[in-house]
Amino acid sequence: MNKINVSVSGMTCASCVNRVEKSIYKVDGVEEAQVNLASHSAQVWVEDDVTSEQIIQAVEKLGYGAELQGSDEVKDRSGEEKLETDSLKKSVFWSSLVTAIVLIGSIPHMMPHWGDWVPAFLASPFVLLLLTSYVQLGPGRRFYTNSYKVLKSGSADMNVLVAMGTTAAWFYSGALTLFPAYLTGLGFPNELYYDVTTVITTLILVGRYLEAKAKGETSTAIKKLMNMQAKTARVIRGGEQKEIPVEEVQIDDEIQVRPGERVPVDGRIIKGTSSVDESMITGESLPVEKQVKDEVIGAILNKSGSFTMKASKVGKDTMLSQIIRMVNEAQGSKAPIQRIVDVIAAYFVPAVVLIALGSAVVWFLFGPEPAMIMSLTTFIAVLIIACPCALGLATPTAIMVGTEKGAENGILIKDATSLERIKKVDTVVFDKTGTITKGKPVVTDLILSGMLPEEELLQMAASVENSSEHPLGEAIVEAAKEEGLSLIEPERFQSITGHGIEAVWNGKKVLIGNEKLMQDRGVDTASINSESVELAKSGKTPMFAAVDGQIAGIVAVADTLKENAKQSVRTLQEMGLEVLMITGDHEDTAAAIAREAGIDDYIAQVLPEHKAEAIKKLQKEGKIVAMVGDGINDAPALAQADVGMAIGTGTDVAMETANITLMKGDIAKVATAIKLSRTTMRMIHQNLGWAFGYNIVLIPVAAGALFPVFGLLLNPMLAGLAMALSSVSVVLNTLRLRKFKSVTA
């Protein structure tokens, strides 16, 4: 299955989205289509023989603009959004100016006793007709243009409602201006609606303008990320340093980075040290110290110190490019809750037109005199008050801001479905190694038998292990280096698989390994066996050291907890979540690590290939599971979980499989991701509640439901104001998400 990304222009409401999706689905071979109003995009999954031209044609035949967007291409729409906003601003200015003149000229018709000061020519119905015609066909032309496009495709949207309502008032007033005697003779009231027509058009344009500005605020993530990319790189080639565009950097190029500059591409430091700001990747504001062999990510800011790096990833393969692509796809995707809105939107506009016509007929036949005015007023008010825009914006704007806040906090969300699903999680399962723990063993204890002093025991063990490639041996070597101990190469070295090392060091026969190795070589460990048992119970690995057949001591090595692991677990538990740990380690080690982390339940001795089965078992118990892991062996479990969360310091396979990627391996981000999902979904429910509630309450009011009891009839101008404010209120409510704060641990 292939994926086709298309930019779509000209959509204005939820009905547009529904219509575009239906048209795309009519193309043979389309498996799934997601059209997004806020991001003006369509993501389409198709069979191999479907072309992008077919998808574009399906969109364009409806009257919308469509443009292919490459799978690795991310489009910055800020320029287009600015043009749209500027165009609306200009329309609002001229429409407001002319509407003000029409309102002044209408005073003598509305309030004869208060209109003596108005110039006669300005109050002339013919002048008002000309001015109103300018507003309708000038600034308001967009409603007719868009209505023509959608009506041509056999459907209708909000533009049709606005055009029908304002045109009814405009035509009625124009007819009375041109043929007053004839129409009044037929019984038509001599009431002019020029003020209603122009005010409604202006208010809706103002609403569109404010909505466009607010929507621009919700879609700043892509632009901000793109602006972080360095434009040039200082490359060393042939012994000479030259500045080139970042697009021309190649893998293995050596690049000089100075203080205050952004790192151009991903790579590894080969010379120098520095302090860098990784906040754009991890969300952490504190500078990070970097030295030789450390990795640096393109677009991070070099705070102090110069260094030379070797490029390892360039172009679309850099971390920043992947983040931009993920954010873009997430913002363009559709949350499951949006499906309900789409179904309603499909029937919304036809239902509104029927309600408007029905109310007009009822008031014309049974309403008080002048029945024609009652009929026309309710017809216009119902058409104008209805607002599918608010429905269309309620979900996608919140998804856009939610995914942006996630990226800002070092949380990459794969799609809108993932963002919605996290809220439902009630169980979080952590892999142990590299997730709860640092994934890098360190020396924790030195137990002496009395034969050797502490420094000599560590020096001997490190010297022997320096020839080994075992992770536990590397931990011992690292500990000796930190103590400033010199390593002496052994005269003879033999690795005994699964048990340890046998060597000759400094003229002495040395054994380093587990208790089984000591037993096989006849070394008596009784004097320190009790300490060995305690170390094992606390989750540490005891490595025995013997010299010339006599026990010399124990070097204990353990994979220690991450600094914030315990607090992160406690935070999740306080949020009402059940926390478990899963590991391949034996029972004692698993129990010790779980106890230290504050985790009540754990699953031990699970082979990598059986982790997914363990997750499935929890799901069969009715639990909604989030799995947090970092390695290749975690990929099946991440895929099986309801929500898979990959640690960003882990493997590409794990990150590709997961729904969420937590940058920098900070497990405190798990709680932040869940909090963000809960906050975003709460915002969506508020938006939908307002959008649905607005229409449920105000459409009957516009139809005249309050008139029989209270004698109240909704002025169409107030209907226009309410309609304009409904969309703006939804977007402004969404923007409150930008104040979201991450969970700290």
N, C-alpha and C positions, 0 to 999 in steps of 0.2 A: 504494500500500500504506500502511495506517495502522498506528500503533503504540499498543498499549494497555498501560498500567502498572497492575499490581494488587498490593496488599499482601496477603500470605497469612499467616495465623496458624495455629498448631497443628502445624506440621511439626517432627519430631524427629530424622529420620535420612534417609539417602540413599534409602531405599525410599519415603519420603513424597514426596520430590522427583520420583522416577520416576513415581509414581502420579499426581501432580498434572499433570505434563507430558503423560502419556498421555491423561488426561481432557480436557485443553485441546485436544490434537491431534484429538480426536474431533469437535470443533466444525467444521462445514463452513466453509471459507474461511480457516482458520488456516494460515499459511505457515510460521511458525517460533515456537517457544516456548522461553524460557529461564527456568527456575525455580531460585532460589538459596536454599539453606538458611540460609546465614550472614546474608543481608540480608532474609530472609523476604519475598521479592518475586518477581513474575513479569513478564517483559517478553514481550509477544506481538505478532507482526507479522501483520496480518490484511488480507483484502480489504475493499473499501469498504463492503460490505453487512453486515459482521459488527459486532455491537454489544458494548459492554462488559458488558451484562447477561448475554449468552450465556457470556462467559468467566467471570464471577463465579459463575453457576449451575453451570458445569462444575466449579469448585473446591468450591463449597459442598455439592454432592451427595455428595462424598466425606467430608463431616464437618468440613472445614477452614473457617476464617473467611476471607472475601475482601472487599476494599474497593477501590474504584476510586481510582487516584492519577493526577491530571492530568499531562499531558505536561510542563508547566512546574513542577509541584508537587514538592517534595522533602520527604519525611516524616522528621521526627526521631523515631526509635523509642526514644530513650533512656528516655522515660517508661514505655513499654510494657515495655521490658527491665527496668527497675527493679521494676515490679510483679511480673513473672515471677520475678526474683531474690528479691524479698522473700517471695513465696509459697513458693518452694522452701526458703528459709531457715527459715521457720516449720515447714514439713513436716519438714525435717531435724531441727529441735530436738525436736519431739514424738515423731517416729519413733525418734530416738536414745535419748530418755529411756525410752520404753516398752521398746525393745529391750534396754537395759541391765538392766531389771527381769526381762525374759524370760530373759536369759542367766544371771542369778543364780538364778532359779527352775529353770533347766534343769540346774544343776550336779549335784543328786542323781540325775538320770536319766543324765547323761553319766559322772559319776565318783562313784559311791555312797559311797566311803570318804572323800571330801572335802566331802560336802554336809551334814554334821551341823549346821552352823551356820545353814543356810538355813531360815527359818520354813516350817512344814509347809503353811500355806495358800498360800504363794507357789510352792511346788513342786507344788501340785495341778494335774493336767492340765487340769481345767476352768478354773482361773484363767488358765493359760497359753494355753488356747484363746481365752478372751475377750480377753486382751491382744494376742495375735497377730491376732485378727479386727479389733481396732481399727487396728493398723498396716496391715493389708491394705485395709480399707475406708475408713480415714481418710487418712493421708498417702499411702498407696499407691493410693488410688482413681483417680488420674490414669492409671495403667497400664490399668485396666479401661475407663475412659471412652474413652481413645484407641484401645484395642483394638476396642471396639464400633464406633467410627466406621469404622475401616479394614476390619474384617471385613464390615461392612454393604455396603461397596463391592466385596466379592469379592476382597480382597487381604490382605496381612499385613505387619507391620513389626516393629521392635524391641520396641515395647510388647507385641505379641502374644507374643513370645518370653519376656519378663520375666513377663507375666501367667501364661502356661502353666507356667513353671518354678516360680514361687512358689506358685501355686494347687495344683499337684500335691503339693508338700510340705505345704501347709496342709490340704488335704482328706484326705490320707493320715493325718496326725497327728490331725485332728479325728475321723475315722472310728474310729481306734484308741481315742480318748478316750471316745467315745460308745458304742461297741460292742466293748469289748476282748475279752470272752470269745468272742464269735462269730467275730471275725476271726483271733484267735490260734488258734482251733480249726480254722480253714481253712488254717493254716500261715503266716499273715502274721507276720513278726517284730514284736515289741512295741517298736518304735523310734519315738521322737517327733522331729519335725523343726521344732518351733516356733522354735528358735534359728536354724536355717538360714533359715527363711522370713523372719523379722524382720531378721536381719543382712543378707541379700541385698537386701531392699527398702530398708533404710537406706543401705547402701553405694551402691546405684544412685542414690538420691536425693541423696546427698552428691556423687556424680560429676556429676549433672545440675546441682547448685548451683554447683560449682566451674567446670563448663563454661560455665554461663550468665554467671558473673562474668568469666571469661576472654574469652568472646565479646564481652562488653560493652567490653572493652579493645580488641578488634580493630575496633570500629565507632564510634570516637570522631571520625573525620574530619568527617562531616557536621555533628555537633553543634558541633565547634570552629569550623568555617567559619560556621555560622549565628550563633554567639555573637559573631563579629567584626563583624557588621552593626550600624551605628549605629542607635539607636532613634528619635532625633529629629534635626532639622536647623534651624539658625538662618537663616531665609530673610529676605531684604530685599525687601519688596513695598510699592510706593507710598511709598518713602522711609522706611518703618518696618521695624524688625527684630522678627521674632516667631519663636518656637520652635514647630515643627509636627512631627507624626509623619513619619518618613522616607517612609512610603507615600504621603504627600500632596505630595511634592516633584514639580515639573513640569519638563520640559525648558526650558532658558533661565532658570530661576530663579537669582537671585544668592544665594549662600550664604556666610555668615561662618564660618570655621573657626578656633578658638583653639588654643593649645598644649595638648597632652594629650588632645585630642579626636580621634575617628575621623572621617575624611572620609565624609560620608553617602552620596554617589552619585558616579558618574564625571563628570568635567568638566575644565575648563581654568581655570587661575589668571588672573584679570584685574587683581588688585591685591595687592601684598605679596610677600614671599619667606619661605621656611621650609625646614626640614630634616624629611624624613618617613621613616618606617620602612616599607619595602615588603616586608619579609620574608615576610609571609603570602601574597604574590603571587609573589615571585621566589625565595624561599628565601635571599636575601642579607641578612645581618644589619646591614651598614653603612648608616648613614643616607644619604639621597639629597637633594641640594640642589635646591629647586624655586623657580622665579621666574615672572614674567608670561609667558604663552603656553604654559607647560609643562602637560602633562596630569597629572591626579591620579586615582587609582582609588579607588572607594568601599571603605571598611573599613580602608584603610591608616591608620596612626597619625601624627598631626601632632606632631612632637617639639618644635619650637621655632618661634616666630614665628607671627603671625596672617596670614591671607590671605583674600581674597574670590575665590570661584570661580563659574563659570557652569556649571550642570548640562547635560550633553550626553546622558547615558544614565541612565534611572531604572528602578526595578522589576526585572522579569525580564531586562531588556537590559543590566544592569550586568555588569562583569567578574566580580564575586563570584558573582552569580546563575548566570552561565554556568559558572563553575568548580564550584559546588555541583552543578549539573545534570550536568556531565560526570563528576564523581567518583561521584555517585549511580548513574548509568547504568553506569559501569565496574564498580562494586562489585556491581551486580545482574546483570551479564553472565556468561556461562559460557565458560571456556577450553576449547579443543578436547580437552585431556587429560581433562577432566571427563566427556566422552562415554563413555570406556572405563569409568569408575566407574559411570555410570548403567546401562550394559548389565549389569555384574556385579550391581549392587544389585537389578535386576529379578528375578534368580534366587536371590539370596542367602538371603532368609528362607525360601522353600520348601525350599531345599537344607538349611538348618540343621535345620528341623523333621524332614525325612526322615532326616538323620544321627542326630538325637536319638532318633527312634522306632526306627531300625535298631539303634543301640547298646543301647537298652533291651531289645529283643527278643532280641538275641544274648546279652546277659549273663543274661537271665531263663532262656533255654533251655540255655546252656552254661556259665554262670558258677558259681563256687563258692558254697557256702551261706554266708550267706543270699542266695540269688540275687535275691530280690525287692529287697533293699536295694541290691545292686550295680546292678540294673536301674534303680531309681528314682534313685539317686545320679548315674549317668551321664546319664540323661535330663535331670535338672535342670541338671547342670553344663554340658552342651552348649548347652542353650537360653540359659543365663545368660552363658556365656563369649563367645558371638557378639556382635559389636558393629558393626552397620552405621553407627552414629553416627560412628565414627572415619573411615570411608570418606566419609561425607557432608560432613564438616567439613574434610577434608584439603586440598582445592583452594580452595573459596570463602573460607575464612578467610585463606589466604595472599594471594589476590587482593585482598581488602579491605584488608589491611595494606599490600600492595605499592602499590596505587593511592593510599592515604593518604600513604605516604612519598614517592611521586612528587609529589603536590600540595604537600607540605611543602617540597620541593626545587625548586618552580617547574616541574614537569613534569606536564602534564595528559595522562592516558592515556585514549583514547577508549573502549576496552573490554578485556575479559580476553583476547580473541584477539590484540589488538595487543601486550599485555604479554607474552604467551607467544611471539609471533613475533619480537620484537626479539632474543631470545636466539640465534636462528639466523642473524642477519645476519653476513655475512663481508666486505661491501663497503659503505663509506659514501661517498656522492657529495654534495659540497657545491656549491650554487650560489655564484657569486662575490659579486656585488653585494648588499650588505645582509646577507650570511650570513658569508662569510669576511672580507669587508671591511665597513667601517662604513656603506657606502651613502651617504655624504655626502662629496663631493670637498673636498679642502683644498689650499691652496697649499703646495707642498713646496720649490720652488727659484725663485730669481730669477737669471737669467743676464744680465749687462750687456755692452753693446757699447762702452761708454765715453761714449756721448752724454749719458745722464742718470744721476743718482745713484739708488741703490736706492729710497729713499723716494718720489722723484718718479715713478719708473716705476710703482710700485705704486699711488700716488695717481691717476695718469693712467688706468691700466688699470681701476681700481675705479670711478672717476667715469664712465667710458664704459660699463662693464658694468652699472652701477646701473640703467640704462634697459632692460637685457635681462632676460629671464626664464629664461635658460639656466642649468642647474645649475652648469656650470663658471664662469660669470660670477658666480653667487651666492657661490661659494667665494672668488673674488678680492675681492669686496666685503666679505665677512666678515673676510678677512685684513687688509684696510686698516683696518677698524673696530677690530680687536684691537690694531693698532699706534697707534690714536688719530689717524689721518689724517682730515682733513676732505675731504668729497667735493664737487667743483665740477661742477655740471650742465653737460653739453655744449651747445654752441650749435646743433649739428645732429647728428642721429643716424639711421643707417640700418642695419638688420640685413640681412646677406647670407646667406640660408639655406644652411646646410651649410658655410659658410666662415668667417664672423665678423662684424665690425662695422666700419663706416666712419663717422667722426664728425669734427666740428670742436670742439676743446676748448681753451679758453684761447687762442683765436686760431690754433691749430695744427691741421693736418690729421692725424688719427690713424687708424691701422689696427690692429685687434686681431683675430687669427684664425690660421688654419692656414697652412702653407707654400704651399698652392695660392693663397690670397688674395694673399700677398706676390708670387708669380710673376705673377699676373694684373695686379697694379698696378705691376709693374716694380721691386720692391724687392729689392735684392741681400742675400741672407742668408748668403753664403758664410762670413763671419767667425765665425758661430756655428753653422754647420751640424753640425759634429762634436758639439757639446754637445747639439744637438737629437736627433741619432741616439742618443746614449747615454741621454738621458732617455726616449726611446721604448722602448728596449730594457729599461729598468728598470721599464716599466709605467706611465710617467707621460705625460700629454698636454701637449706643448709648445705654448703659445700665443704666437705672435710679436707683437711690438709695434713699430710704425714711426711715425715723426714726420716729416712733410713729405717723404716718400719715402725716408727713411733708416732703416735698422734700428736700433732702440733697445735691444732685448733680448728675453728670453723669460720669460714667467711660466709655470712648470710646475705643473700641477694633477694630483692623483691621488686615487683612492679608496683610502685606506690600510687596512692590516690592522687588525682588532680586536686589542686589547691581548693577549688570551689565545689568539689564533688558532693561533699556532705551537705553543704548549704543548699546546693541545687536540688538534691533529693528531698530535703526538708521542705523547700518551697513548693515542689510538685505535690507533696503529701498535704500541705496546707491548702492547696488548690482543690483538694478532694480527689486526687488521683492515686491509684494503686501503683506502686513502683516495684519492679522486679529486676533481677540481674540474671543473665544467662552466660554460661562460660563452659569451656571444655576442661577447666581445671578440676582437680579432685575435690572431694567434699570439704576437707579441712581448709584448703586455701580459699574456696568459694565462700565458706562460712565466715572466715576471718575478714575478707574484703567486704562482704555484705554488711557484717556487723560494724566495721569501721565507717562505712558509708551511710549507715543508718537505714539500710534496706532490710525489711522484715522477711521477704521471701526471695528465694533464688532457685535457679535450675542449674545443677552442676553436672560435670562429666557428659556434656552434650557435644557430640562430634559435629564438625562444621556442616556436614550434609544433613544433619538432623535438626538444625536450628529452626528451619521453616516448619517442620512438623510440630515443634514445641509451640510456635506461634499459632499454628492452626488449632492445636488443642485448646489454647486459651480462648480462641474465637468460638469454638464449639461450646464453651462454657458461657457464651453470651457476652463476652468482653469485647470492647472496641479497642484495638491494640495499636499503639505507636511503637515501632521498633527503632532503636537508635544504635547504629553501628558504623564501622569504618573500613572493614577489610573486604577483600574479594569473597571470603567465606561468609560474609554477612549478606551478600547480595540476594540470595534466595529468600532469606527471612525478611529483608527489607521489602521485597516484592510481595511476599505473602501478607505482610501486616496491612491493616487498614490505612495506616500512614507510615511510610518509611522515611526516617530521618538519617541522613548520612553526615558524618563528621567531615568537614571540608579538608582536614589534613589527611584523610584516608585515600583510598584508591579511586580512580576514575570510574571503575565498574560499579562500586557502591554508590557513587554520586549520581551516575546515570540511571540506576535502578530506583533511587529514592524519590519521594514526592517533595521532600524538603532537604536542602543542603545547609548545614550549619558551618559557617566559615570559622577557621582557626581552631576548631575542635573544642569550642567553649560549650559545655553541656548546660550552662545557665540559659543558653539560647532556646533550649527545649521549652522551658516555662514561658519565655518571651513569645515563642511561636504560637503556643496555645493561647496565651493572653491576647495576642494580636488577632488570632482567628475569632475568639469570643467577642472582642471589641468590634471587629469588622462586621461580623454577622449581626451583632446588636444594632449597628448602624444601618445595615441593609433592612432589617426588620422595621426600624424606625422610619426609614425612607418609604418603604412599601406601605406601612401603616398610614403615613401621611398621604401618600399618593392615592391609595384606595379610599381612605376615609374622606379625603377632599372631594372626590367624585361622587361617592355614595351620598354624602350630605348635601353638596351644593348643586348637583344636577336636578334633584327634585325641587330645591328652592328656586332655581332658575326657571323651572317649568311652571312655577306658580303655586306650589304646594302650600305655601303659607298664606296665600291671598284669601281663601275662604274663611280662615279663622282670624287672622290678624290684619288683613287688608294690605299686606306687604307684597310688593312685586320687585324683583331684583332688577336694578338698572343695568342694562347691557354694558355700560362703561365700568361699573363695579365688577361685573363678570370678567371683563378684559383684564382689570387690575389683579383680580384673584388668580386668574389663569397665569398671568405673567409671573406672579410671585410664587406660585406653586413649584415651578421648575427650579427657580432660583433658590427657594428654601431647601429643596432636596440636596442641591449641590453644596450649599453653604453648610448644611448639617454634616455632609460627608467630609468637608474640609476640617471639621473638628478632629478627625482622625490624625491629622498632621501633628497634633499635640501628644500623640501616643508616646509613652515612656517605656523603655525596656525593663525587664525584671533583672535586678542585680543580685549577685550571689557572692 
